Amino acid sequence: MIKLDPFYLIVADAGWIRRLAPLGLKLVQLRIKQASDGEIRRQVRQAQQLCTHYGVQLIINDYWEIAIECGCDFVHLGQEDLDGADLKAIHNAGLRLGVSTHDHRELHRVISLAPDYVALGPIFPTRSKTLNFAAQGLEPIPVWKQQLGRIPLVAIGGLSLERAREVLEAGADALAVISDVSGHPDPEQRVREWLAATRSPATVSA
């Protein structure tokens, strides 16, 4: 079973990776929306080169076919994406798989797929993505973590640096962050703060 870095940054294009990877990132998801296949391929290849250079684990959101074509090693799928994905092709290509979940029905579905991690959210209210699910708070985290066993649990949705400690202590293995970095007036400084906080022994529960 893999071990995820506790700071899981999600970015909208490879330019963010070029800008922030040198700060010490170890894990990043490229989540591209509304782009042509050619542009997606260009972004994925550029992100691959940057992540290889800086030693960052790259996860491609949604575009599993392009991820296979470009030789990526990790893809993240939402529930709707699972319905249309060729999971056998993903497995045969050696792609690791992360999956989004929002309730126990979805959790039970994805456990049977033996994913490499499961994302739970939204934990807190978020403006990064329109969802049909209410914020769940911290209560489900330890329950889901117990059910997942050794499968890493990624918390997502409305996470801020100020609440990082309590989410990790609740049992999350990694914190997926979007707007707290991309919407910050100084994204570089915010990444440094996240890296410092998630690597501090006082922040991460034993």
C-alpha positions as CSV (number, residue, x, y, z in Angstrom):
1,M,0.0,0.0,0.0
2,I,1.3,3.4,-0.9
3,K,2.0,6.2,1.5
4,L,0.8,9.7,0.4
5,D,2.4,12.9,1.4
6,P,0.1,14.7,3.8
7,F,0.0,17.8,1.7
8,Y,-1.9,17.1,-1.5
9,L,-2.1,20.1,-3.8
10,I,-4.6,20.3,-6.6
11,V,-3.9,22.7,-9.5
12,A,-5.6,23.7,-12.7
13,D,-2.7,23.7,-15.1
14,A,1.0,22.8,-15.4
15,G,2.0,26.4,-14.8
16,W,1.2,26.1,-11.2
17,I,3.4,23.1,-10.9
18,R,6.3,25.0,-12.6
19,R,5.7,27.8,-10.1
20,L,5.3,25.7,-6.9
21,A,7.1,22.4,-7.3
22,P,10.5,24.0,-6.5
23,L,9.3,24.8,-3.0
24,G,9.3,21.1,-2.0
25,L,6.0,19.7,-3.1
26,K,5.8,15.9,-3.1
27,L,2.3,15.3,-4.3
28,V,0.1,17.2,-6.8
29,Q,-3.0,16.6,-8.8
30,L,-3.5,18.1,-12.3
31,R,-7.2,18.9,-12.6
32,I,-7.9,20.4,-16.0
33,K,-11.3,21.6,-16.9
34,Q,-12.8,22.6,-20.3
35,A,-9.8,22.1,-22.6
36,S,-9.2,20.3,-25.9
37,D,-7.6,16.9,-26.0
38,G,-4.5,18.4,-27.5
39,E,-4.2,21.0,-24.8
40,I,-4.8,18.3,-22.1
41,R,-2.0,16.2,-23.6
42,R,0.3,19.2,-23.7
43,Q,-0.4,20.0,-20.1
44,V,0.0,16.4,-18.9
45,R,3.3,16.0,-20.6
46,Q,4.6,19.3,-19.3
47,A,3.4,18.4,-15.8
48,Q,5.1,15.0,-16.1
49,Q,8.4,16.6,-17.0
50,L,8.2,19.0,-14.2
51,C,7.2,16.4,-11.6
52,T,10.0,14.1,-12.7
53,H,12.5,16.9,-12.4
54,Y,11.4,17.9,-9.0
55,G,10.6,14.5,-7.6
56,V,6.8,15.1,-7.3
57,Q,4.1,12.4,-7.5
58,L,1.7,13.5,-10.2
59,I,-1.9,12.5,-10.3
60,I,-4.1,13.1,-13.3
61,N,-7.7,13.9,-12.7
62,D,-10.4,12.3,-14.9
63,Y,-8.5,11.8,-18.2
64,W,-7.5,8.2,-17.7
65,E,-7.1,7.5,-21.4
66,I,-4.7,10.4,-21.8
67,A,-2.9,9.3,-18.6
68,I,-2.4,5.9,-20.1
69,E,-1.3,7.3,-23.5
70,C,1.2,9.6,-21.8
71,G,2.6,6.9,-19.5
72,C,1.5,8.4,-16.3
73,D,1.3,6.3,-13.1
74,F,-1.6,7.7,-11.2
75,V,-5.2,8.8,-12.0
76,H,-8.0,10.2,-9.9
77,L,-11.6,9.5,-10.8
78,G,-14.9,10.8,-9.5
79,Q,-18.0,8.7,-9.1
80,E,-19.4,9.7,-12.5
81,D,-16.0,9.1,-14.1
82,L,-16.0,5.6,-12.7
83,D,-19.1,4.8,-14.6
84,G,-17.5,5.5,-18.0
85,A,-14.0,4.3,-17.2
86,D,-12.4,1.1,-18.4
87,L,-11.1,-0.1,-15.1
88,K,-9.5,-3.2,-16.6
89,A,-7.5,-1.0,-19.0
90,I,-6.5,1.2,-16.1
91,H,-5.3,-1.8,-14.1
92,N,-3.5,-3.4,-17.1
93,A,-1.7,-0.1,-17.8
94,G,-0.3,-0.2,-14.2
95,L,-2.1,3.0,-13.3
96,R,-2.6,3.6,-9.6
97,L,-6.1,4.7,-8.8
98,G,-7.6,7.3,-6.4
99,V,-11.4,7.8,-6.1
100,S,-13.7,10.5,-4.8
101,T,-16.5,9.5,-2.4
102,H,-19.2,11.5,-0.6
103,D,-21.3,8.9,1.4
104,H,-21.2,5.4,2.7
105,R,-22.8,3.9,-0.5
106,E,-20.0,5.3,-2.6
107,L,-17.4,4.2,-0.1
108,H,-18.7,0.6,-0.2
109,R,-18.6,0.7,-4.0
110,V,-15.0,1.8,-4.3
111,I,-13.6,-0.5,-1.6
112,S,-14.4,-3.4,-3.8
113,L,-12.2,-1.8,-6.5
114,A,-9.2,-1.9,-4.1
115,P,-8.1,1.7,-4.9
116,D,-4.8,3.2,-3.9
117,Y,-6.5,5.9,-1.9
118,V,-10.0,7.2,-1.2
119,A,-10.9,10.8,-1.0
120,L,-13.7,11.9,1.3
121,G,-15.5,15.2,1.0
122,P,-16.5,17.9,1.3
123,I,-15.3,18.1,4.8
124,F,-16.1,21.8,5.1
125,P,-18.0,24.1,2.8
126,T,-16.1,24.8,-0.4
127,R,-16.3,27.1,-3.4
128,S,-13.9,25.2,-5.6
129,K,-16.4,22.8,-7.0
130,T,-20.2,22.6,-7.1
131,L,-21.4,19.5,-5.3
132,N,-24.7,18.0,-4.4
133,F,-23.4,17.0,-1.0
134,A,-23.4,18.9,2.3
135,A,-20.2,19.5,4.2
136,Q,-19.7,16.5,6.5
137,G,-17.3,17.9,9.2
138,L,-14.8,15.8,11.0
139,E,-17.1,13.1,12.4
140,P,-17.0,10.7,9.4
141,I,-13.2,10.7,9.1
142,P,-12.2,8.2,11.9
143,V,-15.2,6.0,10.9
144,W,-14.1,5.8,7.3
145,K,-10.5,5.4,8.2
146,Q,-11.3,2.4,10.2
147,Q,-13.3,0.8,7.3
148,L,-10.5,1.6,4.8
149,G,-7.8,0.0,7.0
150,R,-4.4,0.5,5.2
151,I,-5.9,2.4,2.2
152,P,-5.0,6.0,2.6
153,L,-7.8,8.5,3.3
154,V,-7.6,11.9,1.6
155,A,-9.8,14.7,3.1
156,I,-11.0,17.3,0.7
157,G,-13.3,20.3,0.7
158,G,-12.9,23.7,2.3
159,L,-9.6,22.8,4.0
160,S,-7.5,25.7,5.4
161,L,-4.1,25.8,7.0
162,E,-5.8,26.8,10.3
163,R,-7.8,23.5,10.4
164,A,-5.1,21.2,9.1
165,R,-4.1,19.8,12.5
166,E,-7.6,18.8,13.5
167,V,-8.3,17.1,10.2
168,L,-5.1,15.1,10.4
169,E,-5.7,14.2,14.0
170,A,-9.2,13.0,13.1
171,G,-7.5,10.3,10.9
172,A,-6.9,11.7,7.5
173,D,-3.7,10.6,5.8
174,A,-3.5,13.6,3.4
175,L,-5.2,17.0,3.0
176,A,-6.3,18.0,-0.5
177,V,-6.0,21.7,-1.0
178,I,-7.2,23.9,-3.8
179,S,-8.4,27.4,-3.1
180,D,-6.4,27.9,0.1
181,V,-3.4,28.1,-2.2
182,S,-4.6,29.2,-5.6
183,G,-6.8,31.9,-4.1
184,H,-4.2,33.1,-1.6
185,P,-2.5,36.5,-2.3
186,D,0.9,34.8,-1.9
187,P,0.6,31.2,-3.1
188,E,4.3,30.5,-2.7
189,Q,4.2,31.5,1.0
190,R,1.0,29.6,1.6
191,V,2.6,26.4,0.2
192,R,5.6,26.9,2.4
193,E,3.3,27.2,5.4
194,W,1.4,24.1,4.4
195,L,4.6,22.1,3.9
196,A,5.9,23.2,7.3
197,A,2.6,22.5,9.1
198,T,2.0,19.0,7.6
199,R,5.6,17.9,8.3
200,S,5.6,19.1,11.9
201,P,5.5,16.2,14.5
202,A,3.1,18.4,16.5
203,T,0.7,18.6,13.7
204,V,0.5,15.0,12.5
205,S,-1.1,12.6,14.9
206,A,0.9,9.5,16.0
